[in-house]
Amino acid sequence: MKRIYNWLPTQVDGRVRLFAWLSFITELVIIVTGGAVRLTGSGLGCPTWPLCTPESLVPTPEMGIHGVIEFSNRMMSGVVGIIAVIMVLLVLRMRRERRELWVLSLVLLIGVVAQAVVGGITVLTGLHPFIVGFHYTASLIMCCVAAALIIRAYAVPGPRESAVPRWFKITAHVTTFFVALTIAMGVLTTASGPHSGDLNAARTGFNAELFEHLHAWPAYATFALTLFLAITSMNFRGTAVHRWTLYLLAVEVMQIAVGLIQANTGLPEALVATHMLLAALLASTMTAVVLSLKKPVAVAAPVAEASPAAVA
C-alpha cells in the first residue's frame, strides 16, 4: 500500500491531465448513451434497479435490444465511477497544495454516486419527466465540473487576479445566466415533447410548442451576448479569454443551427441527440470562459543587488 501511495504524483503531471480529460470525455459519453436510451424508447429496458430485472443483474434475451441499450448505459456509469476514483487517488498527495483539484475530483466522485441513485429513482418512478430532466441537468453539471478540472489541471497554481475589465466580467456572468436559462427551458421542452423514453411514460402536459419559443428566446439572448463578448475580446487577443469566447460562439452557432433544423424536421432522433450533446459542450465551454476571467498574479522579478565593484 505504501508503495502505491509513493507512486502517486505530488504535482500535476501527464497522468493527472489524462484522467481529467477522461473524466470529461466519459461524462459526455454518458450523456450520449443516456440520450440513446431515451430516444430509442429503452428507458424501461431494465424495469428495476439496481438489478435489471427482479431476478437478474443483466438483461435477459427476452428483453431484446431495449434491455441491452439500457444496461449498457448503466455499465457506462461504472466506467465513469472508476475514472472518478482514479482521479481522486491521483490528486490525493497534492490535496493541500492543489486544493481546487482535490475538491473538484471529490465532487465528480460524489456526483457519480448521486447520479446512480437518481437514475434508479428515474426507473422506479416510470420515467417521471421532471426526474428525467433533473437527471440530464445533473449530468450537464458534472460535465462543467470535469471541464473546470481540466482547466485547473493546466493552470499555474497560486493567487489569481482579474484578467479583464469589470464590464466584461459582468457581461460574461450575465451570459452564464442566459446559458443556464436556455438549457433549463430546453429540458422542459424535451420533457413536454414526444421523446419520453418509453411509450407508457408520462409527459409534463405542458404545451411543447410554447416551450419551444420559451427555449428560443433566451438562446438568442445568449447568442447576442456571446457575439458582443467575442467582438470585445479582440482587445485581449492571445489570451485564454479570447480563445474560449470564440469557442463558445462556435458551439452556439452549431447549437442554434441544429435546434432550428430539428424543430422544422419533426425532431429526428439523431438531431435531438446532437442537440443534447451540444448543450453539454455549451455549458462546459461557458465554464471555461468564466474560469478564464482570472489569471495568475504576476510575480515581479527580484531586483539584483549591485556588486561591490559597481557601488565603488
C-alpha positions in Angstrom: 0.0 0.0 0.0 2.8 2.4 0.9 4.5 1.6 -2.5 1.3 2.6 -4.3 1.0 5.7 -2.2 4.5 6.7 -3.1 3.8 6.2 -6.8 1.0 8.8 -6.7 2.1 12.2 -8.1 2.9 15.1 -5.8 2.4 17.6 -8.6 0.3 17.8 -11.7 1.7 15.6 -14.4 0.6 13.7 -17.5 -1.4 11.2 -15.5 -3.4 13.8 -13.8 -4.2 15.6 -17.0 -5.0 12.4 -18.8 -7.6 11.4 -16.3 -9.0 14.9 -16.1 -9.7 14.6 -19.8 -11.1 11.1 -19.4 -13.4 12.4 -16.7 -14.8 15.0 -19.1 -15.0 12.7 -22.1 -16.8 9.9 -20.2 -19.3 12.5 -18.8 -20.1 13.5 -22.4 -20.3 9.8 -23.4 -22.8 9.0 -20.7 -25.0 11.9 -21.9 -24.9 10.4 -25.4 -25.7 6.9 -24.1 -28.4 8.3 -21.8 -29.8 10.1 -24.8 -29.8 6.8 -26.8 -31.8 5.2 -24.0 -34.4 7.9 -24.2 -34.6 8.3 -28.0 -34.9 4.6 -28.7 -37.6 4.1 -26.1 -35.4 2.0 -23.9 -35.9 3.9 -20.7 -37.5 0.9 -19.1 -35.5 -1.7 -20.9 -34.3 -2.7 -17.4 -37.5 -2.2 -15.5 -36.0 -2.5 -12.0 -33.0 -1.0 -10.1 -30.3 -1.8 -9.1 -30.9 -5.2 -10.8 -32.0 -5.2 -14.5 -35.0 -7.5 -13.6 -36.1 -8.7 -10.2 -34.2 -12.0 -10.8 -31.2 -10.9 -12.9 -28.5 -8.3 -12.8 -28.1 -8.3 -16.6 -30.7 -8.2 -19.3 -32.3 -11.4 -20.4 -32.7 -12.4 -24.1 -36.5 -11.8 -23.9 -35.9 -8.1 -23.2 -34.4 -7.6 -26.6 -32.4 -4.6 -27.8 -34.0 -2.2 -25.3 -32.6 -4.1 -22.4 -29.2 -4.1 -23.9 -29.3 -0.3 -24.5 -30.5 0.5 -21.0 -28.0 -1.9 -19.4 -25.1 -0.5 -21.5 -25.9 2.9 -20.1 -25.7 1.6 -16.6 -22.4 0.0 -17.3 -21.1 3.3 -18.6 -21.9 4.7 -15.2 -19.5 2.2 -13.8 -16.7 3.3 -16.2 -17.3 6.9 -15.1 -17.1 5.9 -11.5 -13.8 4.0 -11.9 -12.3 7.0 -13.6 -13.6 9.3 -10.8 -12.0 7.1 -8.2 -8.6 7.1 -10.0 -8.8 10.9 -10.4 -9.3 11.3 -6.6 -6.3 9.0 -5.9 -4.1 10.9 -8.4 -4.6 14.2 -6.6 -4.5 12.7 -3.1 -0.9 13.6 -2.3 -1.4 17.2 -3.6 -4.7 17.8 -1.8 -3.2 20.7 0.3 -1.1 22.3 -2.4 -3.8 21.9 -5.2 -6.9 22.0 -3.1 -9.1 23.0 -6.0 -8.2 19.8 -7.9 -8.9 17.8 -4.8 -12.3 19.4 -4.3 -13.3 19.1 -8.0 -12.3 15.4 -8.1 -14.3 14.7 -5.0 -17.4 16.5 -6.4 -17.1 14.3 -9.5 -16.9 11.1 -7.4 -19.9 12.1 -5.2 -21.7 13.1 -8.4 -21.3 9.7 -9.9 -22.9 8.1 -6.8 -25.7 10.6 -6.7 -26.4 10.2 -10.4 -26.7 6.4 -10.0 -29.3 6.9 -7.2 -31.2 9.5 -9.3 -31.0 7.0 -12.3 -32.6 4.4 -10.1 -35.3 6.7 -8.9 -35.9 7.6 -12.6 -36.6 3.9 -13.4 -38.6 3.2 -10.3 -40.9 6.2 -11.0 -41.6 5.0 -14.5 -39.5 7.8 -16.2 -41.2 10.7 -14.5 -40.4 13.6 -16.9 -39.2 16.0 -14.2 -36.9 13.4 -12.7 -35.6 12.5 -16.1 -34.9 16.2 -16.7 -33.2 16.6 -13.4 -31.0 13.5 -14.3 -29.9 15.1 -17.5 -29.3 18.5 -15.8 -27.1 16.9 -13.2 -25.1 15.2 -16.0 -24.6 18.7 -17.5 -23.3 20.0 -14.2 -20.9 17.1 -13.9 -19.6 18.0 -17.4 -19.0 21.5 -16.1 -17.1 20.2 -13.1 -15.0 18.0 -15.3 -14.3 20.9 -17.6 -13.2 23.0 -14.6 -10.9 20.2 -13.5 -9.2 20.2 -16.9 -8.7 24.0 -16.9 -7.3 24.0 -13.4 -5.0 21.0 -14.2 -3.3 23.1 -16.8 -3.4 26.4 -14.8 -0.5 27.8 -12.9 -1.2 27.4 -9.1 -1.3 30.3 -6.7 -3.3 33.5 -6.3 -5.2 34.9 -9.2 -6.3 38.4 -10.4 -8.8 39.8 -12.8 -7.7 39.3 -16.5 -10.5 41.6 -17.9 -12.2 44.8 -17.1 -15.2 44.8 -14.8 -17.8 45.4 -17.5 -16.5 42.3 -19.4 -16.7 40.2 -16.3 -20.3 41.3 -15.6 -21.3 40.6 -19.2 -19.8 37.1 -19.0 -21.7 36.3 -15.8 -25.0 37.6 -17.4 -24.3 35.4 -20.4 -23.8 32.5 -17.9 -27.3 33.2 -16.5 -28.9 33.1 -20.0 -27.0 29.9 -20.9 -28.5 28.3 -17.8 -31.9 29.6 -18.6 -31.7 28.3 -22.1 -30.7 24.9 -21.0 -33.5 24.8 -18.3 -36.1 25.8 -20.9 -34.7 23.2 -23.3 -35.0 20.5 -20.6 -38.7 21.4 -20.0 -39.3 21.5 -23.8 -37.9 18.0 -24.2 -39.9 16.8 -21.1 -43.1 18.0 -22.9 -42.2 16.6 -26.3 -42.5 13.2 -27.9 -39.2 11.5 -26.8 -40.3 10.1 -23.4 -38.0 7.1 -23.3 -41.0 4.7 -23.2 -44.4 4.5 -24.9 -46.1 4.4 -21.5 -44.0 7.2 -19.8 -45.9 10.3 -18.7 -45.3 13.8 -20.1 -45.5 17.1 -18.3 -48.7 18.1 -20.0 -47.2 21.5 -20.9 -47.6 22.9 -24.4 -44.4 21.8 -26.2 -44.8 24.4 -28.9 -45.0 27.2 -26.4 -41.9 25.9 -24.6 -40.0 25.8 -27.9 -40.4 29.6 -28.0 -39.5 30.0 -24.3 -36.4 28.0 -25.1 -35.5 30.0 -28.2 -35.8 33.5 -26.7 -33.0 33.1 -24.0 -31.0 31.2 -26.6 -31.0 34.2 -28.9 -30.1 36.5 -26.0 -27.2 34.2 -25.2 -26.0 34.4 -28.8 -26.2 38.2 -28.8 -24.3 38.5 -25.6 -21.7 36.0 -26.7 -21.3 37.8 -30.0 -20.6 41.0 -28.0 -18.1 39.2 -25.8 -16.4 37.7 -28.9 -16.0 41.1 -30.6 -14.8 43.0 -27.5 -12.4 40.1 -26.5 -10.4 41.2 -29.6 -8.9 43.6 -27.2 -7.4 40.6 -25.4 -6.0 38.7 -28.4 -3.8 35.8 -27.5 -5.4 35.3 -24.0 -7.4 32.4 -22.7 -10.5 34.7 -22.5 -10.3 35.5 -26.2 -9.9 31.8 -27.2 -12.6 30.4 -25.0 -15.1 33.2 -26.0 -14.6 32.3 -29.7 -15.1 28.6 -28.9 -18.3 29.5 -27.1 -19.6 31.4 -30.1 -18.8 28.5 -32.4 -20.7 26.0 -30.1 -23.7 28.3 -30.0 -23.8 28.7 -33.8 -23.9 24.9 -34.2 -26.4 24.6 -31.4 -28.8 27.1 -32.9 -28.4 25.5 -36.4 -29.2 22.1 -35.1 -32.1 23.4 -33.0 -33.7 25.1 -35.9 -33.3 22.1 -38.2 -34.7 19.6 -35.7 -37.7 21.9 -34.9 -38.6 22.0 -38.6 -38.0 18.4 -39.4 -40.1 16.7 -36.8 -37.4 16.2 -34.1 -35.4 13.3 -35.6 -33.6 11.3 -33.0 -30.1 11.9 -34.4 -30.5 15.6 -34.3 -32.1 15.6 -30.8 -29.1 13.6 -29.6 -26.7 16.0 -31.2 -28.6 18.9 -29.6 -28.2 17.3 -26.2 -24.5 16.8 -26.6 -24.0 20.4 -27.8 -25.9 21.6 -24.7 -23.3 19.8 -22.6 -20.5 21.4 -24.6 -22.1 24.8 -24.4 -22.3 24.6 -20.5 -18.7 23.3 -20.3 -17.3 26.0 -22.6 -19.2 28.7 -20.7 -17.5 27.3 -17.6 -14.1 27.7 -19.3 -14.9 31.3 -20.2 -15.8 32.1 -16.6 -12.6 30.5 -15.3 -10.5 32.4 -17.9 -11.7 35.8 -16.4 -8.9 35.5 -13.9 -5.2 34.9 -14.5 -2.3 34.0 -12.2 -0.9 37.0 -10.3 2.3 38.2 -12.0 5.3 37.7 -9.8 7.8 40.6 -10.1 11.4 39.6 -10.9 13.7 40.1 -7.9 15.9 43.2 -8.2 19.5 42.2 -8.4 21.8 43.6 -5.8 24.6 45.8 -7.0 28.0 44.3 -6.8 30.6 45.9 -4.6 32.6 46.8 -7.7 29.6 48.6 -9.2 29.0 50.5 -6.0 32.6 51.6 -5.9 
